[in-house]
Amino acid sequence: MTARIVADDTEGRAAAADVLRDGGIVALPTDTVYGIAVALDTPGGVEALFAAKRRPPDKGIMLLLADAAQAPAIGQWPPAAAALAEAFWPGGLTVVVPQRPDVSLPAALTGGASTIGLRVPDHAAPRALAAAVGPIPTTSANVSGVPEARDAAGIVEQLGGVVALVLDGGPAHGGPASTVVDCTVEPPRILRVGAIPVSEVERILGRSVQVAH
C-alpha cells in the first residue's frame, strides 16, 4: 500500500479525519516536525505507531489536543498545568499530568505510567484533527534511528507502507522540541528544556522549578 498524499487544506483534513475514524495512520505537519497519528479509540492503534517506527513501546506517546478545554477530559488538571497552558498554548509546551482514574487509556500510550503528556501545537492541522476525532496520540514521522522525515516525500519513503494518508503541509518548520513540564509533583519539574525557557516557566508559576538532568 502506498500512502495517499493530500494537501493540508479543509478537504485534506476532512479526509484525514475519516482515515483516523476508520483506524488508519495519518502523517501530519506540526509546528516542528511531521508526526504520525491514530485515533485514541483505535484498538491496537498506539501499538501500530510503535510498529511503524520499528521500535519497542519503551516510553509513552503524547496526546495532541485541539485546545486546553480537552485536557481535563483526559487527565487531572492541577493549577500549575492550567496556568502554563493558558500562557503557552498553542505552542512548544508539553505538560505531564496524572491520568484520570475514571478514564481508560491504552497502556501502550503511557508506557505503563499513571501520567499522560498533553500538548496543543501551534499548527492548525493537528488541532483540527483533534477537534474532529478527539485527542490524538502522535509521535515523530520516522523509523527509529533515522532522522525525522522533513516533507511528504520523505514520509512516503520511510513509512509509506504503513501510513494511509499524508497531509502535505510543505517542508517541516523544524525548531526546538517542546519544553516538557511534569505537573504531577510540587514544585513542577522540567523534564526537557526546549522551546519555552526555564525562566518563562518560572515566571508564570511564580516560583522556582526543578530541572531534570
CORFENNOR-V423654 format. One record per residue. N is the residue number from 0. SS is DSSP state (H for helix, E for strand, C for the rest). OMEGA is omega in degrees with one decimal (NA if undefined). BURIAL is # if it has 9 or more other C-alpha atoms within 8 Angstrom, else .. Layout:
n->N ss->SS omega->OMEGA burial->BURIAL
n->N ss->SS omega->OMEGA burial->BURIAL
//
This chain:
n->0 ss->C omega->176.2 burial->.
n->1 ss->C omega->-178.7 burial->.
n->2 ss->C omega->174.5 burial->#
n->3 ss->E omega->179.3 burial->.
n->4 ss->E omega->177.5 burial->#
n->5 ss->E omega->179.7 burial->#
n->6 ss->E omega->175.9 burial->#
n->7 ss->C omega->176.3 burial->#
n->8 ss->C omega->-175.7 burial->.
n->9 ss->H omega->-179.8 burial->.
n->10 ss->H omega->179.4 burial->.
n->11 ss->H omega->179.2 burial->#
n->12 ss->H omega->176.3 burial->#
n->13 ss->H omega->177.6 burial->.
n->14 ss->H omega->178.9 burial->.
n->15 ss->H omega->178.1 burial->#
n->16 ss->H omega->177.9 burial->#
n->17 ss->H omega->178.6 burial->.
n->18 ss->H omega->178.4 burial->#
n->19 ss->H omega->179.5 burial->#
n->20 ss->H omega->-179.6 burial->#
n->21 ss->C omega->177.0 burial->.
n->22 ss->C omega->-178.5 burial->#
n->23 ss->C omega->177.2 burial->#
n->24 ss->C omega->179.0 burial->#
n->25 ss->E omega->169.4 burial->#
n->26 ss->E omega->-173.4 burial->#
n->27 ss->E omega->175.8 burial->#
n->28 ss->E omega->171.0 burial->#
n->29 ss->C omega->-179.1 burial->#
n->30 ss->C omega->177.3 burial->#
n->31 ss->C omega->-179.3 burial->#
n->32 ss->C omega->170.4 burial->#
n->33 ss->E omega->175.7 burial->#
n->34 ss->E omega->169.2 burial->#
n->35 ss->E omega->-171.0 burial->#
n->36 ss->E omega->171.6 burial->#
n->37 ss->E omega->172.3 burial->#
n->38 ss->E omega->-174.8 burial->#
n->39 ss->C omega->-176.5 burial->#
n->40 ss->C omega->178.5 burial->.
n->41 ss->C omega->177.8 burial->#
n->42 ss->C omega->-179.0 burial->.
n->43 ss->C omega->-175.6 burial->.
n->44 ss->H omega->-179.4 burial->#
n->45 ss->H omega->176.5 burial->#
n->46 ss->H omega->178.5 burial->#
n->47 ss->H omega->176.3 burial->.
n->48 ss->H omega->177.7 burial->#
n->49 ss->H omega->179.6 burial->#
n->50 ss->H omega->178.6 burial->#
n->51 ss->H omega->-179.3 burial->#
n->52 ss->H omega->-179.9 burial->#
n->53 ss->C omega->174.2 burial->.
n->54 ss->C omega->-179.1 burial->.
n->55 ss->C omega->179.6 burial->.
n->56 ss->C omega->-174.2 burial->#
n->57 ss->C omega->175.3 burial->.
n->58 ss->C omega->-173.0 burial->.
n->59 ss->C omega->176.0 burial->#
n->60 ss->C omega->179.8 burial->#
n->61 ss->E omega->173.2 burial->#
n->62 ss->E omega->171.3 burial->#
n->63 ss->E omega->-174.6 burial->#
n->64 ss->C omega->173.6 burial->#
n->65 ss->C omega->-179.2 burial->#
n->66 ss->C omega->-176.7 burial->#
n->67 ss->H omega->-178.9 burial->#
n->68 ss->H omega->178.8 burial->.
n->69 ss->H omega->-172.1 burial->#
n->70 ss->H omega->-176.9 burial->#
n->71 ss->H omega->176.8 burial->#
n->72 ss->H omega->-177.6 burial->.
n->73 ss->C omega->-175.8 burial->#
n->74 ss->E omega->168.9 burial->#
n->75 ss->C omega->-166.3 burial->#
n->76 ss->C omega->-178.3 burial->#
n->77 ss->C omega->-177.7 burial->#
n->78 ss->H omega->-179.6 burial->.
n->79 ss->H omega->179.0 burial->#
n->80 ss->H omega->-179.6 burial->#
n->81 ss->H omega->-179.7 burial->#
n->82 ss->H omega->-179.8 burial->#
n->83 ss->H omega->179.0 burial->#
n->84 ss->H omega->179.8 burial->#
n->85 ss->H omega->-176.9 burial->.
n->86 ss->H omega->-166.5 burial->.
n->87 ss->H omega->175.7 burial->#
n->88 ss->C omega->-9.0 burial->#
n->89 ss->C omega->179.5 burial->#
n->90 ss->C omega->-170.3 burial->#
n->91 ss->C omega->178.9 burial->#
n->92 ss->E omega->169.3 burial->#
n->93 ss->E omega->175.5 burial->#
n->94 ss->E omega->175.7 burial->#
n->95 ss->E omega->-176.5 burial->#
n->96 ss->E omega->176.8 burial->#
n->97 ss->E omega->172.6 burial->#
n->98 ss->E omega->171.0 burial->#
n->99 ss->C omega->-178.0 burial->#
n->100 ss->C omega->-178.1 burial->.
n->101 ss->C omega->179.5 burial->.
n->102 ss->C omega->-179.0 burial->.
n->103 ss->C omega->177.6 burial->.
n->104 ss->C omega->178.4 burial->.
n->105 ss->C omega->-178.6 burial->.
n->106 ss->H omega->-178.9 burial->.
n->107 ss->H omega->-178.6 burial->#
n->108 ss->H omega->-172.5 burial->#
n->109 ss->H omega->-177.3 burial->#
n->110 ss->C omega->-179.7 burial->#
n->111 ss->C omega->-179.4 burial->.
n->112 ss->C omega->177.7 burial->.
n->113 ss->C omega->-179.4 burial->.
n->114 ss->E omega->179.4 burial->#
n->115 ss->E omega->176.6 burial->#
n->116 ss->E omega->-175.8 burial->#
n->117 ss->E omega->177.5 burial->#
n->118 ss->E omega->169.1 burial->#
n->119 ss->C omega->-174.7 burial->#
n->120 ss->C omega->178.5 burial->#
n->121 ss->C omega->177.7 burial->#
n->122 ss->C omega->-172.8 burial->#
n->123 ss->H omega->-174.5 burial->.
n->124 ss->H omega->179.6 burial->#
n->125 ss->H omega->178.1 burial->#
n->126 ss->H omega->179.6 burial->#
n->127 ss->H omega->179.6 burial->#
n->128 ss->H omega->177.6 burial->#
n->129 ss->H omega->176.0 burial->#
n->130 ss->H omega->-176.3 burial->#
n->131 ss->H omega->-172.2 burial->.
n->132 ss->H omega->-177.2 burial->#
n->133 ss->C omega->-179.5 burial->#
n->134 ss->C omega->-173.1 burial->#
n->135 ss->E omega->171.6 burial->#
n->136 ss->E omega->-174.4 burial->#
n->137 ss->E omega->175.2 burial->#
n->138 ss->E omega->-173.3 burial->#
n->139 ss->E omega->-175.4 burial->#
n->140 ss->C omega->178.2 burial->#
n->141 ss->C omega->169.2 burial->#
n->142 ss->C omega->-177.6 burial->#
n->143 ss->C omega->179.5 burial->.
n->144 ss->C omega->179.3 burial->.
n->145 ss->C omega->179.9 burial->.
n->146 ss->C omega->179.0 burial->.
n->147 ss->C omega->175.9 burial->#
n->148 ss->C omega->-174.3 burial->#
n->149 ss->C omega->-177.4 burial->#
n->150 ss->C omega->-175.4 burial->#
n->151 ss->H omega->-179.7 burial->#
n->152 ss->H omega->178.5 burial->.
n->153 ss->H omega->177.8 burial->#
n->154 ss->H omega->179.4 burial->#
n->155 ss->H omega->179.9 burial->#
n->156 ss->H omega->-177.3 burial->.
n->157 ss->H omega->-166.0 burial->#
n->158 ss->H omega->-172.0 burial->#
n->159 ss->C omega->-178.9 burial->#
n->160 ss->C omega->-176.1 burial->#
n->161 ss->C omega->179.3 burial->#
n->162 ss->C omega->-178.2 burial->#
n->163 ss->C omega->-174.6 burial->#
n->164 ss->E omega->175.5 burial->#
n->165 ss->E omega->171.4 burial->#
n->166 ss->E omega->-174.6 burial->#
n->167 ss->E omega->178.0 burial->#
n->168 ss->C omega->-177.3 burial->#
n->169 ss->C omega->-179.2 burial->.
n->170 ss->C omega->178.8 burial->.
n->171 ss->C omega->-178.1 burial->#
n->172 ss->C omega->-176.4 burial->.
n->173 ss->C omega->-179.4 burial->.
n->174 ss->C omega->-176.1 burial->.
n->175 ss->C omega->174.5 burial->.
n->176 ss->C omega->-179.6 burial->.
n->177 ss->C omega->168.2 burial->#
n->178 ss->E omega->-177.2 burial->#
n->179 ss->E omega->-177.7 burial->#
n->180 ss->E omega->177.9 burial->#
n->181 ss->E omega->-179.8 burial->#
n->182 ss->C omega->175.8 burial->#
n->183 ss->C omega->-178.7 burial->#
n->184 ss->C omega->-180.0 burial->.
n->185 ss->C omega->-0.7 burial->.
n->186 ss->C omega->177.8 burial->.
n->187 ss->C omega->-175.9 burial->#
n->188 ss->E omega->177.2 burial->#
n->189 ss->E omega->-178.9 burial->#
n->190 ss->E omega->177.8 burial->#
n->191 ss->E omega->175.7 burial->#
n->192 ss->C omega->-177.8 burial->#
n->193 ss->C omega->-171.7 burial->#
n->194 ss->C omega->-179.2 burial->#
n->195 ss->C omega->-178.3 burial->#
n->196 ss->C omega->177.7 burial->#
n->197 ss->H omega->-177.4 burial->.
n->198 ss->H omega->179.5 burial->.
n->199 ss->H omega->175.2 burial->.
n->200 ss->H omega->-179.0 burial->#
n->201 ss->H omega->179.1 burial->#
n->202 ss->H omega->-178.6 burial->.
n->203 ss->H omega->-177.8 burial->#
n->204 ss->H omega->179.4 burial->#
n->205 ss->C omega->179.1 burial->.
n->206 ss->C omega->178.4 burial->.
n->207 ss->C omega->176.5 burial->.
n->208 ss->C omega->174.7 burial->#
n->209 ss->E omega->175.5 burial->.
n->210 ss->E omega->179.2 burial->.
n->211 ss->C omega->179.9 burial->.
n->212 ss->C omega->NA burial->.
//
